[in-house]
């Protein structure tokens, strides 16, 4: 069984020494390819070895910048992940993770795709846990990253500042994947975690980077504009959970939280899984995310075990909290604690995103959740498992009771196999 990171059995090589690596250079799942590179060890920390590909383009990091970059990942970012998710394995017994910065990673994104589809800033390769019989395995815990390429000699142009803005959040994201795979497959031999839950946890890890800087810089400090919700230092960690959760709130009846895998595109389901895990983390407190890393590798079962409730129960409370937390014009405590977030005010976040975006076609409302009125005969759209729809029923103040009947479109009873579920929240009169 592999060891978790603790005391190293193999001392680190000296700074300036070189090593060969195999780097994934094609993401074609049916025919992946690798490229051999030689990299020089630039930084040795307590938790990290930072290697720089000798073929890195000119005008990249200065030696001083590279040392500061390594120290950020070693002393600040890596502990954020391990404190919240636990330690990875240590198959190479060096007591550290390796960060390899290579232009091969830059080349994984065609130049033509950068402005329209984004780019790959870094990744973790499960194949590095394969044994020596795999010629492409580097047999260690490795995070691969782009390098600065200001002139765009390999693919997209990336300045040193660009890399500094983008890669830290990707490191947190991919290191969570590394920890998750280590715990479920290497340290406790089994199968990988359900991909949707693993991805949601990685977006949580990005958000934890933001929270670190938010706590260091309470408003209005560390902000170019004192009205900013987030300090400048947190901006690189914010985008995924902020934008993606808004996209989920636009489509809660179609974006399933439990039917997707990491290789499937789409922002909505990722944002929904982050929102669910943020809500549950707020409710459950310290240690919740670490408990998920030790689960059985079935996402729903792992959540139920960590929360101590059946999935329909806490999913219902989460669905209410998305709407009932911070109701306009009412004290936040109008909703009970179970129907609120703690560390985030979702209405505030989404409203600020709407303002800063200028109300674009993909951010059309100040509050994205749409609530449909219930009339005498209201039909709901088709709903996928792991989704929800919001309705509002206004009743006269003189009515002491109201009856709501649910049925299939033909009027017959809903099948019990569908496990239909209803959550109710009663607003005060006039709200």
N, C-alpha and C positions, 0 to 999 in steps of 0.2 A: 504494500500500500504506500502511496506517495505521502510525503510529509507536508504539513502546512508550513508556512514561513515562520521560522523561529530562529534558532541558531544555525548559521550556515555551516555546512560540512566542507564546502569547497570555498576557499578564500577568493575574493574577486581578483581578476587580472589587473595589472597595473594600468593606470591611465596612459593612453597613447598606444596601447597594444591593439592588434587587429584580429578580426575573426570573420569567417565566412558564414553567410546566411543564405537560405532559400526564401525568396519573397514572392508571394502570389502576385502574378502579373496579368492574369486574365480571370474574370469572374464568370466565365461561361461554365455553368454548372455541369454540363455534359462533357466538357473538355477543358478543364482548368489548366493553366500553365504557370510555371514558376521561373524565376530568374535568379541566378547566383550573383551575390554581391559580396564585396569586402567592405567592412565597416570598422571604424576606429573608435575605441572606447574614449569618450570625452568627459564623462562624469561618473563618479562612484559615490553613491549615497547609502544611507542605512537601509533603504527599501528599494533602490532603483539603480540600474546600470543603464546609462544613456550612450548608445552607439550612433555615430553619424556615418552614413554611407560615403565612401571616399569619392564616389561619382557625383556627389551633391553639386548643384550648379554654383557658379561664382556669385559673390555679393549676397551671401547668406548671413548666418550668425557670425558675429565677432566672438572671440574666445570668452570675453566677459559676458556677453548675452547668452551664450550657450551654457555657461555655468549657472547663471541665474535661472535659466529655463529648467535645467535639471533639478535645481534646488526646489523650485516651485512644485514640480511633480513629486519629488521625493518627500519633502517635508510637509506639504500642505494637501495636495490632492489625493495622494495614495492613502494617507490616514483617514480622509473623509470616507472613502469607500470601505476600508477595512473596519473602521469603527462601527459602521452601520450595517455591513453585510458579512463581515467575517473575513478570514484570510483565504487566499488561494492555496493551491497545492504548491509543491516545490520539487518537481520531478528532476530538475538539474542540481538540486541541493546547494544552491548558492545563496539562499536566504533572501533573494531579491527578485523582482520582476525586471525584465529587459524592455527598454524602449528603443526601438530601432527606427531612425529617421532616414528614409530612402526616397530618391526620386522615382523608384519603381512604383511607389504608392501614388505619387503625382500622376504617373502615366496610366494608372488604372481608370482614370476618367478622361474620355476624349475631349479635346479642346472645345469641340462643337456643343458639348453637353453642359458645359460649366454655367452658362448664363441662363439656360432653360430648365435644367434638371438638377443643378447643384453638382457637388463633387464629393468624392470619397476623401475624407480628411484623415482617416485612420481605421484600423480594424484589429480584431483578434482572430487567429486562425486555430480552430480546434485540432487541425492536423498536426500541430506542434506537440501534441501529446502522444502521437504515434511513436512506436519504437524505432530502433535503428534500421529495421527492414524497410521503412519508408524513406526513400531518398530525398523527399521534400520536407521532411519533418526536422525542425530545429531542436526538438526535444527540450522544451523549456517554456516558461510562462512569458509570452512576448506580446507587446503592443507595438503595432506598426503605424508609422505616421508619415505624412507628407513632410517635405523640406521646403524652406523658402526658395523661390525661383522667380525673382522679380521680373526677369525678362521673358518668362513663359517659354523657356527652351524645351521643356518636356511636355507640358500641357497648359493648364490655366496658369496665369501669372499669380504668384503668391509672395507678398513681401514678408519680411520678418514680423511686422505688426499683424498682418493677416494670419500668419501661423499662430502667433501668440493669442489672437482673439478666438480662433476656431478650435485649436487642438485640445486645450484643457478640458472642455466639456466632453469632447469625444473620448479623451482618455478616461474620464470618470465613467462614461457610458460603457465603453468596451471592457474596462477593468471589472465592472459589475458582471458582464457576461463571462469574463474569465473566472471570477469567483464562483459564479453560479454553476458553470460547467465543472469546475474543480470539485465543488462540494457534491454534486449529483452523480458525477461519472468517475472521478479519479479518487477522491478521498473516501467516498461511500459508493462503491461501484454499482452503478445502475444506469438509468436512462436520463437524457437531458430533460430539464424542466420544460413544461408546456411553453411554447415559444411566445405566446401572447403575454404570459405572466413575466417571463424573463425580460421581454422588451419593456414592459411597464416598469419593472424595477430599474432598468437602465435609465429610463427617463427620470425616475425618482432620483437616481444618483446625480444626474445633471442638475436637478433642482437643488440638491443638497449643496452643490458648489455655489449656487446663487445664495442660498441661506447663509452659508459661511460668510460671504462678503456683506450680505444685508445686516448680519449681526455685528460685524466689525464697523459698519458705517450706517448707523441709524439716520433717518432723514433729519435735516436736509444735507448732511455732510456727504462728501465724496461724490457729488453730483454736478455735472456740467450745468444742468438746470435744476434749481432747488425743488421744483415741483415734480421731479422724476419719482416714480414709485421705487425704482431700483437704482442703486449706486452704479457708477460707471463700471466698476470692477465686476459687477454681477451680470452685465449685459450679455456676455458670451454664453452664459448658462441658461438664459431665460427663454429663448425663442421656442424650443420644442414644446415645453409644457404649456406655455402661454398660447401660442397659435394653435397647436394641435388640440388642446382642450376646448378652445372656442369652436373649432371645426366639429368636434364631437357634440357639443351642445346644440349645434345647428341640426344634427342628424341623430338624435338619441334613439329614434325608432328604426333606424336602418344600420347603424354602425355597431355591430355586435362586439362585445368585449372579449368573448371567449372562443371565437371561431376563426381566428387569424394566426398566421405564423410570421416570423420575423422577415422572411423573404418576400412577403406580400406588401405591395405599395399601399399608400394611403395614410393620411394624417389623422383621420377621425378616430379610428379604433385605438391608435396609439395614445392620443390625447385622453380618450375615455379610460384606458387602463391606468394611465398616470393619475387621473382624477380619483378613480376608485382607490388606488393604493395610497394616495395622499390622504383621502378621507379616512381610510382604515388606519393609517399610521397615526393620524391625529387622535383617533378614538382609542387606539391600543397602546400608544406610548412607546417608550424606549424598548428596543429589542424586537419589535415586530418584524422588521425587514430581515433581520438575522434569522428569525425563526423560519421564515419562508425559504431561506437558502438551504435549510436542513430538511425540507419536506420530501414528500414521496415522489416528486416529479410529475404529479398530476395537479394542474393549476387550481382547479376548483377544490379538490380534496385538501390541498396544502393551505388554501385560504380558510377553509372551514376549520381545519385543525388549529391554525394560528389564531383565528378569531374566537373559536369556541362556539360558533353558531352555524346553522345551515346557510348555504349561499343565498337562497331566496330572502332570508331574513335581513342580512346586512346589505344585500343589493337593493332591497326596498328602501332601507334607511338612507343609503347613499343617493338613490334617485330623488328622494324628498329633499335631502340636504342641498342638492344642486340648485333647487328652486327656493327652498324656504330659508336658507341662510341669508341673513341681512335683507329681509323684505323691505322694500322702499317705504319710508315714512313710519316704520315701526322699530322699536328697540330690537337689537339682535337677539336678545333673550326671549323674544316672542316665540321662536322655535325652540323646543327642548334641545338639550345638548346633543342628543343622538341625531338630530336633524340639522346639525351645523358642522362646518369645518372649524378648525382651531387656528392653524398656522397660516391660512390663506382666506381672503375674502374674494370669492370667485366673481361676484358682481362687480366689485371694484376693479379687479384685474381685466375682465372682459370689457368693461366700460372704458378703461384707459386705452386698451388696444384699439377699440373702435375710434377713439378720439385721435390717437397718434397715427392711425392708418388713413384717416380722412374718410372713412366709410366706403371702402372699396367693395367690389362685387363679392369677394370671399369673406368680407367682414361687414355685413350689411346692417347689423343692428347693435345697439348699445348693450342689449341683453339677448343673447342668441337663442335661448330656450323659448320656443313658441308654445303657447297654451291655447288650446282650442275650446270654444264654448260647447257645453252640452245642451242640446235642445231636446225636443220630444223624441227624435229618432236620430241619433248621431252614430255615424259609422267610423270606425278606426281603420287606419291603413294596415296593410300586412306588416306584421312585426316579426323580426328574426329572434331566435333565442339570444338572451343577453342584451335585450334592448328595452326601451320604455317609451311611452307616449304620455303627454301631459294634457289634462282636461280641467276645465273649471265649470262648476255648477253653482249658479247663483240662485238662492232660494229666498222667498219673502221672509221678513223678520217674524211674521205671524205664524209661519209653519214650524211646528215642533219636530216633524219627521219628514224624511224624503226617501223615496224608494228608487233605487237604480238597479235595472235588470240587464244582465249581460247575456248575449246569445251569439250564435253564428249568424251570418247574413240571412240565412233562411229562417231564422227564428228559433232553431233548435238549440239545445244546450251545448255549450262548449265542451269538447272532449276533455276528459280528465287527464289524458296523456299530454295535453298541451301545458298543463300546470299553470293555468291562468292565475294572475296575481293582481291584487288591487291594494294600493296604499292611499290613505286618506290624510289630509291635513286641513283643519278647519280654520279659516281666517276670521278675524273679528268682523262684525257687521260693518259694512261701509268700506271695507278694504278691497 
